[in-house]
Amino acid sequence: MRFYNACHSNELSEALSEKINYCIGINGEYSNDEAILFSVGFYRALGYKCSLNECFDSGKIEIQHKGFEGYSKPILYTKKDANHE
């Protein structure tokens, strides 16, 4: 599994999703606090063996619970033939 972090990464993530199963792009900029909160929620759910969609949602919820109302929204891009388990 490989990861990268970048603001304004929607176009890159969408392009990569044609070759790899999953990418998360950011629409705009994330503060360090937002990035950390998303990661905490995402990896906590991953540790509980949740599905990728549940991990992704957990990361978004973590940000919302800390009051980042206007945060730049992450977008999950999925390769068309990827297994969604």
N, CA, C and O atoms as a CHARMM CRD file, in Angstrom:
* protein
*
  340
    1    1 MET  N      0.84900  -1.16300   0.00000 PROA 1      0.00000
    2    1 MET  CA     0.00000   0.00000   0.00000 PROA 1      0.00000
    3    1 MET  C      0.89900   1.23100   0.00000 PROA 1      0.00000
    4    1 MET  O      1.89200   1.27300   0.72500 PROA 1      0.00000
    5    2 ARG  N      0.56200   2.21900  -0.79700 PROA 2      0.00000
    6    2 ARG  CA     1.33400   3.45600  -0.85300 PROA 2      0.00000
    7    2 ARG  C      0.41200   4.64100  -0.58800 PROA 2      0.00000
    8    2 ARG  O     -0.76000   4.63400  -0.96200 PROA 2      0.00000
    9    3 PHE  N      0.97100   5.66100   0.06900 PROA 3      0.00000
   10    3 PHE  CA     0.19700   6.83900   0.41600 PROA 3      0.00000
   11    3 PHE  C      0.95200   8.09600   0.00900 PROA 3      0.00000
   12    3 PHE  O      2.18200   8.09700  -0.04500 PROA 3      0.00000
   13    4 TYR  N      0.23400   9.13800  -0.27000 PROA 4      0.00000
   14    4 TYR  CA     0.82700  10.45200  -0.44500 PROA 4      0.00000
   15    4 TYR  C     -0.13000  11.45900   0.16100 PROA 4      0.00000
   16    4 TYR  O     -1.33300  11.21300   0.24900 PROA 4      0.00000
   17    5 ASN  N      0.40400  12.58500   0.57600 PROA 5      0.00000
   18    5 ASN  CA    -0.41000  13.66400   1.13900 PROA 5      0.00000
   19    5 ASN  C     -0.19200  14.90200   0.30100 PROA 5      0.00000
   20    5 ASN  O      0.94800  15.26900   0.01900 PROA 5      0.00000
   21    6 ALA  N     -1.26700  15.54700  -0.09900 PROA 6      0.00000
   22    6 ALA  CA    -1.12300  16.79600  -0.84400 PROA 6      0.00000
   23    6 ALA  C     -2.44700  17.55300  -0.87300 PROA 6      0.00000
   24    6 ALA  O     -3.51200  16.96800  -1.06700 PROA 6      0.00000
   25    7 CYS  N     -2.35500  18.85100  -0.67600 PROA 7      0.00000
   26    7 CYS  CA    -3.51700  19.70800  -0.86700 PROA 7      0.00000
   27    7 CYS  C     -3.74700  19.86700  -2.36100 PROA 7      0.00000
   28    7 CYS  O     -2.84300  19.62600  -3.16100 PROA 7      0.00000
   29    8 HSD  N     -4.93300  20.26400  -2.73400 PROA 8      0.00000
   30    8 HSD  CA    -5.28900  20.45400  -4.14400 PROA 8      0.00000
   31    8 HSD  C     -4.91800  19.21900  -4.97300 PROA 8      0.00000
   32    8 HSD  O     -4.33600  19.34800  -6.05000 PROA 8      0.00000
   33    9 SER  N     -5.24900  18.03700  -4.48100 PROA 9      0.00000
   34    9 SER  CA    -4.80000  16.79900  -5.12600 PROA 9      0.00000
   35    9 SER  C     -5.91300  16.04300  -5.85000 PROA 9      0.00000
   36    9 SER  O     -5.73300  14.87900  -6.20700 PROA 9      0.00000
   37   10 ASN  N     -7.04500  16.67900  -6.06800 PROA 10     0.00000
   38   10 ASN  CA    -8.15500  15.98500  -6.72400 PROA 10     0.00000
   39   10 ASN  C     -7.80400  15.47800  -8.11100 PROA 10     0.00000
   40   10 ASN  O     -8.07500  14.32100  -8.43200 PROA 10     0.00000
   41   11 GLU  N     -7.20800  16.32300  -8.93700 PROA 11     0.00000
   42   11 GLU  CA    -6.88700  15.90900 -10.30700 PROA 11     0.00000
   43   11 GLU  C     -5.89400  14.75400 -10.31100 PROA 11     0.00000
   44   11 GLU  O     -6.05900  13.79400 -11.06400 PROA 11     0.00000
   45   12 LEU  N     -4.87300  14.84200  -9.48200 PROA 12     0.00000
   46   12 LEU  CA    -3.87900  13.77400  -9.39700 PROA 12     0.00000
   47   12 LEU  C     -4.51700  12.48300  -8.89500 PROA 12     0.00000
   48   12 LEU  O     -4.25800  11.41000  -9.44100 PROA 12     0.00000
   49   13 SER  N     -5.33700  12.57800  -7.87300 PROA 13     0.00000
   50   13 SER  CA    -5.99800  11.39500  -7.31600 PROA 13     0.00000
   51   13 SER  C     -6.92900  10.74200  -8.32500 PROA 13     0.00000
   52   13 SER  O     -6.97000   9.51700  -8.44000 PROA 13     0.00000
   53   14 GLU  N     -7.66800  11.55100  -9.04800 PROA 14     0.00000
   54   14 GLU  CA    -8.57300  11.00600 -10.05700 PROA 14     0.00000
   55   14 GLU  C     -7.78500  10.28000 -11.15000 PROA 14     0.00000
   56   14 GLU  O     -8.18100   9.20400 -11.59600 PROA 14     0.00000
   57   15 ALA  N     -6.68000  10.87000 -11.57200 PROA 15     0.00000
   58   15 ALA  CA    -5.84500  10.22900 -12.59800 PROA 15     0.00000
   59   15 ALA  C     -5.22500   8.94100 -12.07700 PROA 15     0.00000
   60   15 ALA  O     -5.19300   7.94000 -12.79300 PROA 15     0.00000
   61   16 LEU  N     -4.73100   8.94800 -10.84400 PROA 16     0.00000
   62   16 LEU  CA    -4.12300   7.74800 -10.26300 PROA 16     0.00000
   63   16 LEU  C     -5.13300   6.62500 -10.08900 PROA 16     0.00000
   64   16 LEU  O     -4.77400   5.45000 -10.16200 PROA 16     0.00000
   65   17 SER  N     -6.38400   6.97400  -9.86200 PROA 17     0.00000
   66   17 SER  CA    -7.40500   5.94700  -9.62900 PROA 17     0.00000
   67   17 SER  C     -7.69000   5.11700 -10.87900 PROA 17     0.00000
   68   17 SER  O     -8.38100   4.10100 -10.80100 PROA 17     0.00000
   69   18 GLU  N     -7.17600   5.53200 -12.00700 PROA 18     0.00000
   70   18 GLU  CA    -7.28900   4.70400 -13.20800 PROA 18     0.00000
   71   18 GLU  C     -6.28500   3.55500 -13.17600 PROA 18     0.00000
   72   18 GLU  O     -6.45900   2.55700 -13.87600 PROA 18     0.00000
   73   19 LYS  N     -5.23400   3.69300 -12.36100 PROA 19     0.00000
   74   19 LYS  CA    -4.16800   2.68600 -12.29500 PROA 19     0.00000
   75   19 LYS  C     -4.11400   1.93400 -10.97300 PROA 19     0.00000
   76   19 LYS  O     -3.72400   0.76600 -10.93700 PROA 19     0.00000
   77   20 ILE  N     -4.50300   2.59700  -9.88700 PROA 20     0.00000
   78   20 ILE  CA    -4.47500   1.95800  -8.57300 PROA 20     0.00000
   79   20 ILE  C     -5.88900   1.94100  -7.99900 PROA 20     0.00000
   80   20 ILE  O     -6.74900   2.70700  -8.43300 PROA 20     0.00000
   81   21 ASN  N     -6.12100   1.08500  -7.04600 PROA 21     0.00000
   82   21 ASN  CA    -7.49200   0.86300  -6.56600 PROA 21     0.00000
   83   21 ASN  C     -8.13100   2.06200  -5.86900 PROA 21     0.00000
   84   21 ASN  O     -9.30300   2.35200  -6.10900 PROA 21     0.00000
   85   22 TYR  N     -7.39200   2.76400  -5.01300 PROA 22     0.00000
   86   22 TYR  CA    -8.01000   3.81200  -4.21000 PROA 22     0.00000
   87   22 TYR  C     -7.07300   4.99900  -4.04400 PROA 22     0.00000
   88   22 TYR  O     -5.86500   4.83300  -3.87400 PROA 22     0.00000
   89   23 CYS  N     -7.63900   6.18700  -4.09300 PROA 23     0.00000
   90   23 CYS  CA    -6.91800   7.42900  -3.82000 PROA 23     0.00000
   91   23 CYS  C     -7.86100   8.36300  -3.08200 PROA 23     0.00000
   92   23 CYS  O     -9.07000   8.36100  -3.31500 PROA 23     0.00000
   93   24 ILE  N     -7.29500   9.15500  -2.19600 PROA 24     0.00000
   94   24 ILE  CA    -8.07400  10.19200  -1.52700 PROA 24     0.00000
   95   24 ILE  C     -7.49200  11.52500  -1.95500 PROA 24     0.00000
   96   24 ILE  O     -6.31800  11.80800  -1.71900 PROA 24     0.00000
   97   25 GLY  N     -8.32100  12.33700  -2.58400 PROA 25     0.00000
   98   25 GLY  CA    -7.91600  13.66700  -3.00700 PROA 25     0.00000
   99   25 GLY  C     -8.50700  14.71200  -2.07500 PROA 25     0.00000
  100   25 GLY  O     -9.52600  14.48200  -1.42400 PROA 25     0.00000
  101   26 ILE  N     -7.85200  15.85500  -2.02300 PROA 26     0.00000
  102   26 ILE  CA    -8.32100  16.95500  -1.18100 PROA 26     0.00000
  103   26 ILE  C     -8.72900  18.10900  -2.08700 PROA 26     0.00000
  104   26 ILE  O     -7.96300  18.54100  -2.94800 PROA 26     0.00000
  105   27 ASN  N     -9.94000  18.59600  -1.87900 PROA 27     0.00000
  106   27 ASN  CA   -10.47200  19.71500  -2.63600 PROA 27     0.00000
  107   27 ASN  C    -10.08500  21.00600  -1.91700 PROA 27     0.00000
  108   27 ASN  O    -10.84100  21.50000  -1.08100 PROA 27     0.00000
  109   28 GLY  N     -8.94100  21.54200  -2.22900 PROA 28     0.00000
  110   28 GLY  CA    -8.47000  22.75700  -1.56600 PROA 28     0.00000
  111   28 GLY  C     -7.30300  22.46400  -0.65100 PROA 28     0.00000
  112   28 GLY  O     -6.45300  21.62500  -0.95100 PROA 28     0.00000
  113   29 GLU  N     -7.27200  23.16200   0.46400 PROA 29     0.00000
  114   29 GLU  CA    -6.16200  23.01400   1.41300 PROA 29     0.00000
  115   29 GLU  C     -6.65800  22.45900   2.73500 PROA 29     0.00000
  116   29 GLU  O     -7.79500  22.69600   3.14300 PROA 29     0.00000
  117   30 TYR  N     -5.79000  21.72300   3.39000 PROA 30     0.00000
  118   30 TYR  CA    -6.03900  21.19300   4.73300 PROA 30     0.00000
  119   30 TYR  C     -5.01500  21.79700   5.66600 PROA 30     0.00000
  120   30 TYR  O     -3.84000  21.89800   5.31400 PROA 30     0.00000
  121   31 SER  N     -5.43700  22.19700   6.83900 PROA 31     0.00000
  122   31 SER  CA    -4.47100  22.60400   7.85100 PROA 31     0.00000
  123   31 SER  C     -3.83900  21.34400   8.42400 PROA 31     0.00000
  124   31 SER  O     -4.35400  20.24300   8.23200 PROA 31     0.00000
  125   32 ASN  N     -2.73800  21.50400   9.11800 PROA 32     0.00000
  126   32 ASN  CA    -2.11500  20.35100   9.76600 PROA 32     0.00000
  127   32 ASN  C     -3.07700  19.67900  10.73600 PROA 32     0.00000
  128   32 ASN  O     -3.12900  18.45200  10.81900 PROA 32     0.00000
  129   33 ASP  N     -3.83700  20.48800  11.46800 PROA 33     0.00000
  130   33 ASP  CA    -4.79700  19.93300  12.42500 PROA 33     0.00000
  131   33 ASP  C     -5.85200  19.08200  11.72500 PROA 33     0.00000
  132   33 ASP  O     -6.19500  18.00100  12.20200 PROA 33     0.00000
  133   34 GLU  N     -6.36800  19.56600  10.59500 PROA 34     0.00000
  134   34 GLU  CA    -7.36900  18.80500   9.84500 PROA 34     0.00000
  135   34 GLU  C     -6.78400  17.50300   9.31300 PROA 34     0.00000
  136   34 GLU  O     -7.42900  16.45600   9.37200 PROA 34     0.00000
  137   35 ALA  N     -5.55800  17.57100   8.79300 PROA 35     0.00000
  138   35 ALA  CA    -4.91400  16.36800   8.25600 PROA 35     0.00000
  139   35 ALA  C     -4.69300  15.33400   9.34900 PROA 35     0.00000
  140   35 ALA  O     -4.90500  14.14100   9.13100 PROA 35     0.00000
  141   36 ILE  N     -4.27200  15.78400  10.51300 PROA 36     0.00000
  142   36 ILE  CA    -4.04800  14.86900  11.63400 PROA 36     0.00000
  143   36 ILE  C     -5.36700  14.24900  12.07500 PROA 36     0.00000
  144   36 ILE  O     -5.43800  13.04000  12.30000 PROA 36     0.00000
  145   37 LEU  N     -6.41100  15.06000  12.20200 PROA 37     0.00000
  146   37 LEU  CA    -7.71100  14.54200  12.62600 PROA 37     0.00000
  147   37 LEU  C     -8.25100  13.52300  11.63500 PROA 37     0.00000
  148   37 LEU  O     -8.76500  12.47900  12.03900 PROA 37     0.00000
  149   38 PHE  N     -8.14200  13.81100  10.34500 PROA 38     0.00000
  150   38 PHE  CA    -8.60500  12.85700   9.34600 PROA 38     0.00000
  151   38 PHE  C     -7.83300  11.54900   9.48400 PROA 38     0.00000
  152   38 PHE  O     -8.42500  10.47000   9.45900 PROA 38     0.00000
  153   39 SER  N     -6.52400  11.64200   9.62900 PROA 39     0.00000
  154   39 SER  CA    -5.69100  10.44500   9.75900 PROA 39     0.00000
  155   39 SER  C     -6.04600   9.63500  10.99700 PROA 39     0.00000
  156   39 SER  O     -6.09700   8.40600  10.94600 PROA 39     0.00000
  157   40 VAL  N     -6.28900  10.31300  12.09800 PROA 40     0.00000
  158   40 VAL  CA    -6.67200   9.62100  13.33800 PROA 40     0.00000
  159   40 VAL  C     -7.95000   8.82700  13.12100 PROA 40     0.00000
  160   40 VAL  O     -8.01500   7.64300  13.45000 PROA 40     0.00000
  161   41 GLY  N     -8.96300   9.47800  12.56700 PROA 41     0.00000
  162   41 GLY  CA   -10.23100   8.78500  12.32900 PROA 41     0.00000
  163   41 GLY  C    -10.08800   7.65000  11.33000 PROA 41     0.00000
  164   41 GLY  O    -10.63700   6.56700  11.53600 PROA 41     0.00000
  165   42 PHE  N     -9.35800   7.88800  10.25400 PROA 42     0.00000
  166   42 PHE  CA    -9.17600   6.89200   9.20600 PROA 42     0.00000
  167   42 PHE  C     -8.43800   5.66500   9.73800 PROA 42     0.00000
  168   42 PHE  O     -8.90100   4.53600   9.57400 PROA 42     0.00000
  169   43 TYR  N     -7.29200   5.88900  10.37200 PROA 43     0.00000
  170   43 TYR  CA    -6.47700   4.75700  10.81700 PROA 43     0.00000
  171   43 TYR  C     -7.06200   4.04700  12.03900 PROA 43     0.00000
  172   43 TYR  O     -6.83100   2.85300  12.22900 PROA 43     0.00000
  173   44 ARG  N     -7.81000   4.76700  12.86300 PROA 44     0.00000
  174   44 ARG  CA    -8.48700   4.10000  13.97700 PROA 44     0.00000
  175   44 ARG  C     -9.48100   3.07700  13.42200 PROA 44     0.00000
  176   44 ARG  O     -9.52600   1.93300  13.87500 PROA 44     0.00000
  177   45 ALA  N    -10.27200   3.49900  12.44500 PROA 45     0.00000
  178   45 ALA  CA   -11.24200   2.58500  11.82800 PROA 45     0.00000
  179   45 ALA  C    -10.52000   1.43900  11.11300 PROA 45     0.00000
  180   45 ALA  O    -10.97600   0.29600  11.14800 PROA 45     0.00000
  181   46 LEU  N     -9.40800   1.74600  10.47500 PROA 46     0.00000
  182   46 LEU  CA    -8.63200   0.70600   9.80200 PROA 46     0.00000
  183   46 LEU  C     -8.13900  -0.33000  10.81500 PROA 46     0.00000
  184   46 LEU  O     -8.12700  -1.52700  10.53100 PROA 46     0.00000
  185   47 GLY  N     -7.73400   0.13500  11.99000 PROA 47     0.00000
  186   47 GLY  CA    -7.29500  -0.76500  13.06600 PROA 47     0.00000
  187   47 GLY  C     -8.40800  -1.67600  13.55100 PROA 47     0.00000
  188   47 GLY  O     -8.15100  -2.78200  14.02600 PROA 47     0.00000
  189   48 TYR  N     -9.63100  -1.21600  13.43200 PROA 48     0.00000
  190   48 TYR  CA   -10.78900  -2.04100  13.79700 PROA 48     0.00000
  191   48 TYR  C    -11.29700  -2.86800  12.62200 PROA 48     0.00000
  192   48 TYR  O    -12.37300  -3.46400  12.68100 PROA 48     0.00000
  193   49 LYS  N    -10.50600  -2.89100  11.55700 PROA 49     0.00000
  194   49 LYS  CA   -10.79600  -3.69700  10.36300 PROA 49     0.00000
  195   49 LYS  C    -12.10000  -3.29400   9.67700 PROA 49     0.00000
  196   49 LYS  O    -12.82700  -4.13300   9.14400 PROA 49     0.00000
  197   50 CYS  N    -12.37400  -2.00600   9.70200 PROA 50     0.00000
  198   50 CYS  CA   -13.54200  -1.48900   8.98600 PROA 50     0.00000
  199   50 CYS  C    -13.25200  -1.46700   7.49000 PROA 50     0.00000
  200   50 CYS  O    -12.09800  -1.54300   7.07000 PROA 50     0.00000
  201   51 SER  N    -14.29500  -1.36400   6.70200 PROA 51     0.00000
  202   51 SER  CA   -14.12400  -1.26400   5.25100 PROA 51     0.00000
  203   51 SER  C    -13.46500   0.07400   4.91000 PROA 51     0.00000
  204   51 SER  O    -13.42800   0.98400   5.73700 PROA 51     0.00000
  205   52 LEU  N    -12.95700   0.18100   3.70500 PROA 52     0.00000
  206   52 LEU  CA   -12.33000   1.42400   3.27100 PROA 52     0.00000
  207   52 LEU  C    -13.32100   2.58200   3.34000 PROA 52     0.00000
  208   52 LEU  O    -12.96400   3.67300   3.78500 PROA 52     0.00000
  209   53 ASN  N    -14.54600   2.36100   2.91100 PROA 53     0.00000
  210   53 ASN  CA   -15.55700   3.42700   2.97300 PROA 53     0.00000
  211   53 ASN  C    -15.82700   3.85100   4.41100 PROA 53     0.00000
  212   53 ASN  O    -15.99400   5.04000   4.68400 PROA 53     0.00000
  213   54 GLU  N    -15.87100   2.90000   5.32600 PROA 54     0.00000
  214   54 GLU  CA   -16.07800   3.23700   6.75200 PROA 54     0.00000
  215   54 GLU  C    -14.87400   4.00100   7.29700 PROA 54     0.00000
  216   54 GLU  O    -15.04600   4.93500   8.08100 PROA 54     0.00000
  217   55 CYS  N    -13.67100   3.62500   6.90200 PROA 55     0.00000
  218   55 CYS  CA   -12.46500   4.33600   7.33500 PROA 55     0.00000
  219   55 CYS  C    -12.48800   5.77600   6.82900 PROA 55     0.00000
  220   55 CYS  O    -12.20000   6.71500   7.57100 PROA 55     0.00000
  221   56 PHE  N    -12.83100   5.92900   5.56400 PROA 56     0.00000
  222   56 PHE  CA   -12.92100   7.24600   4.94600 PROA 56     0.00000
  223   56 PHE  C    -13.96000   8.11300   5.67100 PROA 56     0.00000
  224   56 PHE  O    -13.68800   9.26800   5.99800 PROA 56     0.00000
  225   57 ASP  N    -15.12600   7.56200   5.91500 PROA 57     0.00000
  226   57 ASP  CA   -16.17800   8.29000   6.63000 PROA 57     0.00000
  227   57 ASP  C    -15.74200   8.63900   8.04300 PROA 57     0.00000
  228   57 ASP  O    -16.05100   9.72600   8.53300 PROA 57     0.00000
  229   58 SER  N    -15.03600   7.74200   8.69900 PROA 58     0.00000
  230   58 SER  CA   -14.55900   7.98800  10.06100 PROA 58     0.00000
  231   58 SER  C    -13.59900   9.17000  10.09100 PROA 58     0.00000
  232   58 SER  O    -13.63700   9.98400  11.01300 PROA 58     0.00000
  233   59 GLY  N    -12.73900   9.26200   9.08000 PROA 59     0.00000
  234   59 GLY  CA   -11.82500  10.40500   8.99900 PROA 59     0.00000
  235   59 GLY  C    -12.57300  11.71200   8.83800 PROA 59     0.00000
  236   59 GLY  O    -12.24300  12.70200   9.49100 PROA 59     0.00000
  237   60 LYS  N    -13.57600  11.72600   7.97500 PROA 60     0.00000
  238   60 LYS  CA   -14.36800  12.94200   7.76400 PROA 60     0.00000
  239   60 LYS  C    -15.13900  13.31700   9.03100 PROA 60     0.00000
  240   60 LYS  O    -15.21600  14.49200   9.38900 PROA 60     0.00000
  241   61 ILE  N    -15.69900  12.33400   9.69600 PROA 61     0.00000
  242   61 ILE  CA   -16.47000  12.58900  10.92100 PROA 61     0.00000
  243   61 ILE  C    -15.57800  13.16600  12.01000 PROA 61     0.00000
  244   61 ILE  O    -15.99800  14.05600  12.74900 PROA 61     0.00000
  245   62 GLU  N    -14.35300  12.66700  12.11500 PROA 62     0.00000
  246   62 GLU  CA   -13.41000  13.16400  13.12800 PROA 62     0.00000
  247   62 GLU  C    -13.18700  14.66800  12.94200 PROA 62     0.00000
  248   62 GLU  O    -13.15000  15.41500  13.92100 PROA 62     0.00000
  249   63 ILE  N    -13.03900  15.10800  11.70500 PROA 63     0.00000
  250   63 ILE  CA   -12.84200  16.53500  11.42100 PROA 63     0.00000
  251   63 ILE  C    -14.08900  17.33400  11.79500 PROA 63     0.00000
  252   63 ILE  O    -13.99100  18.39000  12.42000 PROA 63     0.00000
  253   64 GLN  N    -15.24600  16.83300  11.41500 PROA 64     0.00000
  254   64 GLN  CA   -16.49300  17.54200  11.68800 PROA 64     0.00000
  255   64 GLN  C    -16.74900  17.66200  13.18600 PROA 64     0.00000
  256   64 GLN  O    -17.25100  18.68800  13.64600 PROA 64     0.00000
  257   65 HSD  N    -16.41100  16.62600  13.95300 PROA 65     0.00000
  258   65 HSD  CA   -16.64500  16.64900  15.39700 PROA 65     0.00000
  259   65 HSD  C    -15.76500  17.67000  16.11200 PROA 65     0.00000
  260   65 HSD  O    -16.08700  18.10900  17.21600 PROA 65     0.00000
  261   66 LYS  N    -14.66500  18.04400  15.48800 PROA 66     0.00000
  262   66 LYS  CA   -13.77600  19.03700  16.10500 PROA 66     0.00000
  263   66 LYS  C    -14.09900  20.45400  15.65100 PROA 66     0.00000
  264   66 LYS  O    -13.37900  21.39600  15.98300 PROA 66     0.00000
  265   67 GLY  N    -15.18700  20.60500  14.89100 PROA 67     0.00000
  266   67 GLY  CA   -15.67000  21.93300  14.56100 PROA 67     0.00000
  267   67 GLY  C    -15.11400  22.55300  13.30100 PROA 67     0.00000
  268   67 GLY  O    -15.26100  23.75900  13.10100 PROA 67     0.00000
  269   68 PHE  N    -14.48400  21.77900  12.44800 PROA 68     0.00000
  270   68 PHE  CA   -13.99100  22.31500  11.18100 PROA 68     0.00000
  271   68 PHE  C    -15.12300  22.28100  10.16200 PROA 68     0.00000
  272   68 PHE  O    -15.17200  21.40300   9.30100 PROA 68     0.00000
  273   69 GLU  N    -16.02400  23.23900  10.26800 PROA 69     0.00000
  274   69 GLU  CA   -17.21300  23.27200   9.41000 PROA 69     0.00000
  275   69 GLU  C    -16.85500  23.51200   7.95200 PROA 69     0.00000
  276   69 GLU  O    -17.43400  22.88100   7.06700 PROA 69     0.00000
  277   70 GLY  N    -15.91700  24.40600   7.68500 PROA 70     0.00000
  278   70 GLY  CA   -15.61400  24.77900   6.31000 PROA 70     0.00000
  279   70 GLY  C    -14.40500  24.05400   5.74400 PROA 70     0.00000
  280   70 GLY  O    -13.73400  24.55800   4.84400 PROA 70     0.00000
  281   71 TYR  N    -14.13100  22.88100   6.26800 PROA 71     0.00000
  282   71 TYR  CA   -12.92900  22.16700   5.82500 PROA 71     0.00000
  283   71 TYR  C    -13.01100  21.78600   4.34900 PROA 71     0.00000
  284   71 TYR  O    -14.09500  21.60700   3.79300 PROA 71     0.00000
  285   72 SER  N    -11.86400  21.67000   3.74500 PROA 72     0.00000
  286   72 SER  CA   -11.79500  21.20100   2.36200 PROA 72     0.00000
  287   72 SER  C    -12.13400  19.72800   2.36000 PROA 72     0.00000
  288   72 SER  O    -11.55100  18.94600   3.11200 PROA 72     0.00000
  289   73 LYS  N    -13.04500  19.36200   1.54400 PROA 73     0.00000
  290   73 LYS  CA   -13.56300  18.00000   1.61800 PROA 73     0.00000
  291   73 LYS  C    -12.67200  16.99700   0.90100 PROA 73     0.00000
  292   73 LYS  O    -12.28300  17.19900  -0.25000 PROA 73     0.00000
  293   74 PRO  N    -12.35200  15.90100   1.60900 PROA 74     0.00000
  294   74 PRO  CA   -11.64400  14.81100   0.94000 PROA 74     0.00000
  295   74 PRO  C    -12.61100  14.04900   0.03900 PROA 74     0.00000
  296   74 PRO  O    -13.80300  13.95100   0.33000 PROA 74     0.00000
  297   75 ILE  N    -12.08500  13.51600  -1.05200 PROA 75     0.00000
  298   75 ILE  CA   -12.88500  12.74200  -1.99700 PROA 75     0.00000
  299   75 ILE  C    -12.19300  11.40300  -2.20100 PROA 75     0.00000
  300   75 ILE  O    -10.99000  11.35300  -2.46000 PROA 75     0.00000
  301   76 LEU  N    -12.94600  10.32500  -2.08400 PROA 76     0.00000
  302   76 LEU  CA   -12.40800   8.98400  -2.29200 PROA 76     0.00000
  303   76 LEU  C    -12.60900   8.59800  -3.74900 PROA 76     0.00000
  304   76 LEU  O    -13.73900   8.50700  -4.22800 PROA 76     0.00000
  305   77 TYR  N    -11.50600   8.37200  -4.44500 PROA 77     0.00000
  306   77 TYR  CA   -11.55200   7.92100  -5.83600 PROA 77     0.00000
  307   77 TYR  C    -11.25500   6.43400  -5.86200 PROA 77     0.00000
  308   77 TYR  O    -10.34200   5.96400  -5.18300 PROA 77     0.00000
  309   78 THR  N    -12.02100   5.69900  -6.64100 PROA 78     0.00000
  310   78 THR  CA   -11.90500   4.24400  -6.70900 PROA 78     0.00000
  311   78 THR  C    -11.75400   3.79100  -8.14300 PROA 78     0.00000
  312   78 THR  O    -12.48600   4.23400  -9.02800 PROA 78     0.00000
  313   79 LYS  N    -10.80000   2.90500  -8.36700 PROA 79     0.00000
  314   79 LYS  CA   -10.63700   2.30400  -9.68900 PROA 79     0.00000
  315   79 LYS  C    -11.91300   1.54000 -10.03800 PROA 79     0.00000
  316   79 LYS  O    -12.49900   0.89900  -9.16600 PROA 79     0.00000
  317   80 LYS  N    -12.34300   1.59300 -11.26700 PROA 80     0.00000
  318   80 LYS  CA   -13.61700   1.01600 -11.66100 PROA 80     0.00000
  319   80 LYS  C    -13.75900  -0.45400 -11.33700 PROA 80     0.00000
  320   80 LYS  O    -14.85400  -0.89300 -10.98600 PROA 80     0.00000
  321   81 ASP  N    -12.69000  -1.23400 -11.44100 PROA 81     0.00000
  322   81 ASP  CA   -12.79900  -2.67000 -11.19900 PROA 81     0.00000
  323   81 ASP  C    -12.24500  -3.08500  -9.82800 PROA 81     0.00000
  324   81 ASP  O    -11.94600  -4.25900  -9.61500 PROA 81     0.00000
  325   82 ALA  N    -12.10900  -2.13300  -8.90500 PROA 82     0.00000
  326   82 ALA  CA   -11.56500  -2.43100  -7.57800 PROA 82     0.00000
  327   82 ALA  C    -12.58500  -3.16500  -6.71700 PROA 82     0.00000
  328   82 ALA  O    -13.79100  -2.95300  -6.84500 PROA 82     0.00000
  329   83 ASN  N    -12.09300  -4.01900  -5.85100 PROA 83     0.00000
  330   83 ASN  CA   -12.92000  -4.72800  -4.89100 PROA 83     0.00000
  331   83 ASN  C    -13.25500  -3.76500  -3.75900 PROA 83     0.00000
  332   83 ASN  O    -12.34000  -3.20900  -3.15000 PROA 83     0.00000
  333   84 HSD  N    -14.51700  -3.55000  -3.45900 PROA 84     0.00000
  334   84 HSD  CA   -14.93500  -2.54200  -2.46900 PROA 84     0.00000
  335   84 HSD  C    -15.13800  -3.11500  -1.07400 PROA 84     0.00000
  336   84 HSD  O    -15.98300  -2.61400  -0.33200 PROA 84     0.00000
  337   85 GLU  N    -14.41500  -4.11600  -0.70400 PROA 85     0.00000
  338   85 GLU  CA   -14.56700  -4.68800   0.64100 PROA 85     0.00000
  339   85 GLU  C    -13.81500  -3.88500   1.65200 PROA 85     0.00000
  340   85 GLU  O    -13.82800  -4.21700   2.83700 PROA 85     0.00000
